[in-house]
Amino acid sequence: MAQLEDGLNKAVAKAFTRPIPKSAGAQMRYQVKQLKSTKAAAAALGISQRTVERYVKDQIKKPRPELAARIEREVKKKWQPQIRAKAKKTAATTGGILVDTRARFGYTAAPGTTDDGRMRHLTVALPPEYAARLFDAQEAGANEQQLRDIAAEGLQEVYFKDRGRRAGGLLVEFTDVEHIEFDL
C-alpha cells in the first residue's frame, strides 16, 4: 500500500481550483485527450480500446467499482498540471510540508538510552528541502520505503533532534505507519 505517495497526491490535490470531472464518460474523455488516443488510455487503464470508445460515447455510464477507482486515480494524476506544479514548487522553495502521522518510531542512540520503538502521533512542519526531496523522489518513481526514509529523516532532524540542538547521534526508524497525511 502506497500510503506516502497517496498522501502526497492528496496534499497537492487540495490546491486544485476546479473539481475533477464527475461522470465516467467525462473522466474517460479527459483521459483520452491527455494521452492523445483511445489505445493509450486503454493501455493505461488495463481495458480494451473498444471499452474506452464506449465510455467516450457514453454508451457505458457506470463502470465496475475497481475500474471507476482506477479511472479516477489516473485523471487525478493528470488534472491541472500547472496548479500541481505551482503547489509543489511553493512547498519545495518556501512553504515546506506539514506531516501528520501515527506510526512506530524506533531509535538507535548512544549506549545507556532506550531504543524501544513506540507509537507516536506527530504533527510536524518539515522545511522546504524535505518537501523538495519527497516530491523529487516521487517523480523519479521512488518506492514506498524510499519515501518513508526521506520522511523519517525529516522527522528525525526537525522533531527528534530539534534541528541539531539535541540528540546528536540519534537515528530514527519510521515503521508501522497507521496513518499519514500531508498538507502544503
C-alpha positions in Angstrom: 0.0 0.0 0.0 1.5 3.3 -1.1 0.5 5.5 1.9 3.1 8.2 1.4 2.6 8.5 -2.3 -1.2 8.7 -1.9 -0.7 11.2 0.9 1.5 13.5 -1.2 -1.0 13.3 -4.1 -3.9 14.2 -1.8 -2.0 17.2 -0.4 -1.3 18.5 -3.9 -4.9 17.8 -4.9 -6.1 20.3 -2.2 -4.5 23.1 -4.3 -6.8 22.3 -7.3 -9.1 25.2 -8.3 -11.7 23.0 -10.0 -13.1 19.6 -9.2 -12.2 16.7 -11.5 -14.9 15.5 -13.9 -17.7 13.5 -12.2 -19.1 11.1 -14.7 -17.2 8.1 -16.1 -17.6 9.4 -19.7 -16.2 12.8 -18.9 -13.3 11.3 -17.0 -12.6 8.9 -19.9 -12.8 11.8 -22.4 -10.3 13.7 -20.3 -8.0 10.7 -20.1 -8.2 10.2 -23.9 -7.5 13.9 -24.5 -4.4 13.8 -22.2 -3.0 10.6 -23.7 -3.9 11.6 -27.3 -5.5 8.3 -28.2 -8.1 5.7 -27.0 -5.4 3.0 -27.4 -3.1 4.7 -24.9 -6.0 5.3 -22.5 -6.9 1.7 -22.7 -3.3 0.5 -22.1 -3.1 2.9 -19.0 -6.3 1.5 -17.5 -5.8 -2.1 -18.5 -9.0 -2.3 -20.5 -9.8 -2.8 -24.2 -9.8 0.1 -26.7 -13.4 -0.6 -27.6 -14.4 -0.2 -24.0 -12.7 3.2 -23.8 -14.6 4.2 -27.0 -17.9 3.1 -25.5 -17.2 5.2 -22.3 -16.2 8.2 -24.5 -19.6 8.0 -26.4 -21.5 7.5 -23.1 -22.7 4.1 -24.2 -21.4 2.8 -20.9 -22.2 5.0 -17.9 -21.4 3.0 -14.8 -18.0 1.3 -14.5 -17.2 -1.5 -12.1 -16.1 -0.1 -8.8 -12.5 -1.1 -9.2 -12.4 0.4 -12.7 -14.0 3.5 -11.5 -11.3 3.9 -8.9 -8.6 3.4 -11.5 -10.1 5.9 -13.9 -10.4 8.5 -11.1 -6.9 7.9 -9.9 -5.5 8.3 -13.5 -7.5 11.5 -14.0 -6.3 12.9 -10.7 -2.7 12.2 -11.7 -3.1 14.4 -14.8 -5.6 17.0 -13.5 -4.5 20.7 -13.5 -0.8 20.1 -14.1 0.2 23.8 -13.8 -1.6 24.1 -10.5 0.0 20.9 -9.3 3.5 22.1 -10.4 3.0 25.5 -8.7 1.9 23.9 -5.4 4.9 21.6 -5.4 7.3 24.4 -6.2 5.9 26.6 -3.4 6.2 23.7 -0.9 9.7 22.9 -2.1 11.0 26.5 -2.1 9.2 28.5 0.6 6.3 26.7 2.3 7.5 23.3 3.4 5.2 20.5 4.1 3.1 19.5 7.1 3.2 15.9 8.1 0.6 14.4 10.4 1.3 10.7 11.2 0.7 8.0 13.7 3.5 5.5 13.5 6.0 3.4 15.4 9.3 5.2 15.7 12.4 3.1 16.6 15.7 4.6 17.7 19.4 3.9 17.5 21.1 6.1 20.0 24.1 6.3 22.4 24.6 3.4 24.9 22.6 3.6 28.0 19.5 5.1 26.3 16.3 3.3 25.3 16.0 2.1 21.7 12.5 0.6 22.1 10.2 1.6 19.3 6.9 3.2 20.4 3.8 4.6 18.8 3.6 8.3 18.5 1.2 10.7 16.9 3.2 13.6 15.4 2.2 16.7 13.5 5.4 18.4 12.3 6.1 21.1 9.7 9.0 19.9 7.6 11.2 22.6 6.0 11.1 23.1 2.2 14.2 21.0 1.5 12.4 17.8 2.7 9.3 18.7 0.7 11.5 19.1 -2.4 13.2 15.7 -1.7 9.8 14.0 -1.3 8.4 15.4 -4.5 11.6 14.8 -6.5 11.7 11.2 -5.2 8.0 10.7 -6.0 8.5 12.0 -9.6 11.6 9.8 -10.0 9.5 6.7 -9.2 10.8 6.1 -5.7 9.1 3.2 -3.8 7.3 3.5 -0.5 10.3 2.6 1.6 12.4 5.3 -0.1 9.7 7.9 0.6 9.5 6.7 4.2 13.2 7.1 4.6 13.1 10.7 3.5 10.1 11.4 5.8 11.9 9.7 8.7 15.0 11.7 8.1 12.9 14.9 8.1 11.1 14.0 11.3 14.4 13.0 12.9 16.0 16.3 12.1 13.1 18.6 12.9 11.3 16.8 15.8 13.7 14.4 17.5 17.0 16.3 17.0 15.4 19.8 17.1 17.4 20.9 14.0 20.7 19.8 15.6 20.2 21.3 19.0 19.9 17.9 20.8 20.3 14.1 20.4 23.3 14.3 18.1 23.8 10.6 17.4 20.1 9.7 17.2 18.9 7.7 14.2 15.1 7.3 13.8 13.3 4.4 12.1 9.8 5.0 10.8 7.8 1.8 10.8 4.2 0.5 11.3 2.5 3.6 9.8 -1.1 3.6 10.9 -1.9 6.8 9.0 -0.1 9.6 7.4 -1.4 12.8 5.9 0.4 15.7 4.3 -0.6 19.4 3.8 1.1 22.1 1.9 
